[in-house]
Amino acid sequence: MKEANEMHPLVLAYIGDAVYELYIRVYLTSITNSKPHELHIKAISYVKAKAQAEILNKIMNVLTEEEKDVIRRGRNAKNHHIPKNADLNDYMYATAFEALIGYLYLTNKERMEEILKLCIE
């Protein structure tokens, strides 16, 4: 497997998207007894592009330079997908956030947990 810092940022975002979605689903099931449809609706409020862009903005001041570099790479990655339900700027920052989560999942799970806990505060 390639080193995480050699991976394309969209590949990191692909991994980060899955990790973040799972984290949110586990979190929601731990704090509520909602039915699956209700859980899905609640999860969307965390995982939609606008929410991820807002989270990234909120946590920027606690990130290292290395993490900010991953974010920059994720934000600037050429993605030919045009978002249907999101502002392009929010989508770019959501991709950057997901790239960060993917990178941390592969390199530093303890730090990833720290960042993810900030996302639900």
Secondary structure, DSSP 4 states (H G I P E B T S, - for coil): ---GGGS-HHHHHHHHHHHHHHHHHHHHHHH----HHHHHHHHHHHHSHHHHHHHHHHHGGG--HHHHHHHHHHHHS---PPPSSS-HHHHHHHHHHHHHHHHHHHH-HHHHHHHHHHHT-
